[in-house]
Amino acid sequence: MTVDDALPAVATQSLRELPGKISGCEQILAEQKSVLREAEKGRERVIQAIEEKKSYISEVNQLASLAKGKSESEKTDSTLGEASEKFQETLSLLRKDLAETENQLAGKEQVLQDAKQAVSKAEHNLREVLTLQKSTPLLVKKNEDSLAEAKKKEVGTEINYNQFKTRFAQQSVKSEALLKKYLDLLPR
């Protein structure tokens, strides 16, 4: 296989591989979009859990305030005082749980950000392959045209060289013939 044959073969092979590359990029993009949707759903679930916990804490806080107010007005009832303390402990635990859930949200935000970046990268890769699909035939045509032009110049140069060689050989023969005639004409 010559260089002349190799270029079209490589270009043809590249063109044949493009549909598979496009399909692969589209599949990766679809998978990354699916991961992104799942990350968004996970984030939404955590946000919903946070809102529910905040609402629950608010309700428990109201009950704790009522119990505290009642226990202060009825100082003799130690049960209300104990209930008030238990409400405060419960509120503390609920706030701790809320803080942990908010930390989960930060993790979900990072997963979501990573998924967005993966989708962006997959879209970029697909665009590059689609650009290749459009530009490769034009590039191949341009290279084939350049190759044809170079071959034409090579043929022209080879013709000029062969003509020069022929003229040089003819001149050499004439020069030798003239030299022989000259030498023959000289007195001996």
VODO-46197 format. One record per residue (C-alpha): x, y, z negated. Coordinates in steps of 0.001 Angstrom, whole numbers, always signed. Each point is the difference from the previous one (the first is absolute). Example, Ala and Ser with C-alpha at 12.3 -4.5 7.8 and 13.67 -1.06 7.14 Angstrom:
2
{rec {+12300 -4500 -7800}}
{rec {+1370 +3440 +660}}
END
This chain:
188
{rec {+0 +0 +0}}
{rec {+1431 +3355 +994}}
{rec {-413 +3334 -1741}}
{rec {-2464 +927 +2742}}
{rec {-2150 -3004 -912}}
{rec {+422 +371 -3770}}
{rec {-1594 +3455 -324}}
{rec {-3327 -928 +1595}}
{rec {-40 -3285 -1943}}
{rec {+482 +1793 -3333}}
{rec {-2628 +2594 +896}}
{rec {-2437 -2683 +1109}}
{rec {+593 -1952 -3210}}
{rec {-555 +3154 -2077}}
{rec {-3243 +719 +1847}}
{rec {-1179 -3565 -572}}
{rec {+709 +267 -3734}}
{rec {-1858 +3302 -466}}
{rec {-3548 -1425 -315}}
{rec {+1201 -2343 -2749}}
{rec {+1749 +2861 -1772}}
{rec {-3111 +2168 +283}}
{rec {-2163 -2796 -1343}}
{rec {+2404 -574 -2881}}
{rec {+61 +3698 -870}}
{rec {-3802 +179 +138}}
{rec {-260 -3028 -2297}}
{rec {+2459 +1495 -2497}}
{rec {-1922 +3288 +99}}
{rec {-3295 -1806 -680}}
{rec {+1578 -1872 -2928}}
{rec {+1453 +3197 -1445}}
{rec {-3365 +1766 +337}}
{rec {-1614 -2909 -1851}}
{rec {+2570 +340 -2795}}
{rec {-724 +3746 -78}}
{rec {-3761 -593 -322}}
{rec {+603 -2444 -2868}}
{rec {+2301 +2508 -1726}}
{rec {-2665 +2693 +365}}
{rec {-2637 -2345 -1469}}
{rec {+2309 -877 -2902}}
{rec {+612 +3686 -680}}
{rec {-3734 +737 +108}}
{rec {-692 -2850 -2448}}
{rec {+2545 +1434 -2450}}
{rec {-1441 +3519 +381}}
{rec {-3477 -1386 -661}}
{rec {+1292 -1871 -3071}}
{rec {+1597 +3211 -1285}}
{rec {-3270 +1913 +416}}
{rec {-1937 -2754 -1761}}
{rec {+2511 -53 -2865}}
{rec {-132 +3767 -344}}
{rec {-3782 -139 -141}}
{rec {+107 -2786 -2588}}
{rec {+2554 +1907 -2091}}
{rec {-2266 +3057 +148}}
{rec {-2951 -2072 -1250}}
{rec {+2048 -1577 -2784}}
{rec {+1351 +3442 -909}}
{rec {-3567 +1299 -381}}
{rec {-849 -2939 -2262}}
{rec {+3186 +592 -1988}}
{rec {-897 +3670 -437}}
{rec {-3503 -923 -1160}}
{rec {+1393 -2586 -2430}}
{rec {+2577 +2457 -1321}}
{rec {-2599 +2725 -421}}
{rec {-2342 -2402 -1812}}
{rec {+2777 -1344 -2216}}
{rec {+1038 +3537 -983}}
{rec {-3588 +980 -831}}
{rec {-559 -3215 -1934}}
{rec {+3248 -373 -1889}}
{rec {-1377 -2768 -2152}}
{rec {-483 -2404 +2919}}
{rec {+3417 -1606 +475}}
{rec {-1311 -2169 +2843}}
{rec {-416 +3051 +2220}}
{rec {+3518 +1112 -897}}
{rec {+1366 -3412 +974}}
{rec {-2005 +101 +3236}}
{rec {+1458 +3415 +736}}
{rec {+3533 -1349 -508}}
{rec {-762 -3021 +2198}}
{rec {-1319 +2315 +2696}}
{rec {+3261 +1960 -142}}
{rec {+2004 -3245 +318}}
{rec {-2212 -1061 +2892}}
{rec {+463 +3365 +1698}}
{rec {+3755 -286 -402}}
{rec {-12 -3470 +1612}}
{rec {-2314 +1165 +2789}}
{rec {+2276 +2976 +744}}
{rec {+2996 -2347 +88}}
{rec {-1875 -2254 +2444}}
{rec {-901 +3057 +2101}}
{rec {+3671 +1056 +100}}
{rec {+994 -3496 +1185}}
{rec {-2652 +119 +2715}}
{rec {+1242 +3433 +1089}}
{rec {+3497 -1513 +254}}
{rec {-1490 -2731 +2194}}
{rec {-1384 +2762 +2197}}
{rec {+3518 +1366 +479}}
{rec {+1110 -3474 +1117}}
{rec {-2966 -257 +2370}}
{rec {+871 +3432 +1404}}
{rec {+3532 -1239 +755}}
{rec {-1346 -3149 +1673}}
{rec {-2360 +2168 +2041}}
{rec {+2850 +2329 +1004}}
{rec {+2158 -2984 +1033}}
{rec {-2891 -1397 +2046}}
{rec {-491 +3355 +1737}}
{rec {+3691 +94 +882}}
{rec {-153 -3558 +1352}}
{rec {-3011 +909 +2181}}
{rec {+1807 +3107 +1229}}
{rec {+3082 -2047 +890}}
{rec {-2099 -2645 +1788}}
{rec {-1794 +2731 +1988}}
{rec {+3359 +1533 +918}}
{rec {+1353 -3378 +1168}}
{rec {-3121 -608 +2103}}
{rec {+321 +3465 +1591}}
{rec {+3647 -722 +854}}
{rec {-881 -3313 +1669}}
{rec {-2872 +1604 +1917}}
{rec {+2382 +2748 +1117}}
{rec {+2403 -2697 +1164}}
{rec {-2825 -1627 +1927}}
{rec {-637 +3255 +1835}}
{rec {+3599 +1076 +477}}
{rec {+1677 -3323 +822}}
{rec {-1438 -372 +3526}}
{rec {+989 +3592 +780}}
{rec {+3466 -569 -1422}}
{rec {+363 -3234 +1966}}
{rec {-1097 +1780 +3194}}
{rec {+2469 +2824 -657}}
{rec {+2823 -2479 -636}}
{rec {-913 -2000 +3105}}
{rec {+48 +3213 +2041}}
{rec {+3392 +924 -1467}}
{rec {+1279 -3497 +723}}
{rec {-1248 +152 +3599}}
{rec {+1654 +3394 +442}}
{rec {+3253 -1321 -1432}}
{rec {-150 -3022 +2322}}
{rec {-609 +2301 +2958}}
{rec {+3027 +2086 -989}}
{rec {+2061 -3157 -456}}
{rec {-962 -1232 +3466}}
{rec {+800 +3430 +1471}}
{rec {+3367 +59 -1743}}
{rec {+745 -3549 +1137}}
{rec {-847 +920 +3606}}
{rec {+2267 +3041 -195}}
{rec {+2775 -2148 -1463}}
{rec {-381 -2637 +2716}}
{rec {+8 +2686 +2705}}
{rec {+3126 +1517 -1517}}
{rec {+1666 -3422 -142}}
{rec {-869 -623 +3652}}
{rec {+1313 +3402 +1105}}
{rec {+3133 -494 -2083}}
{rec {+587 -3392 +1598}}
{rec {-566 +1451 +3474}}
{rec {+2390 +2864 -729}}
{rec {+2570 -2476 -1326}}
{rec {-251 -2043 +3197}}
{rec {+330 +3149 +2139}}
{rec {+2929 +1229 -2088}}
{rec {+1800 -3316 +325}}
{rec {-669 -81 +3747}}
{rec {+1347 +3532 +410}}
{rec {+3035 -828 -2128}}
{rec {+665 -3081 +2126}}
{rec {-330 +2037 +3216}}
{rec {+2320 +2629 -1417}}
{rec {+2533 -2571 -1025}}
{rec {-247 -1680 +3395}}
{rec {+660 +3295 +1756}}
{rec {+3121 +709 -1948}}
{rec {+3264 -866 +1802}}
{rec {+1670 -3041 -1298}}
END
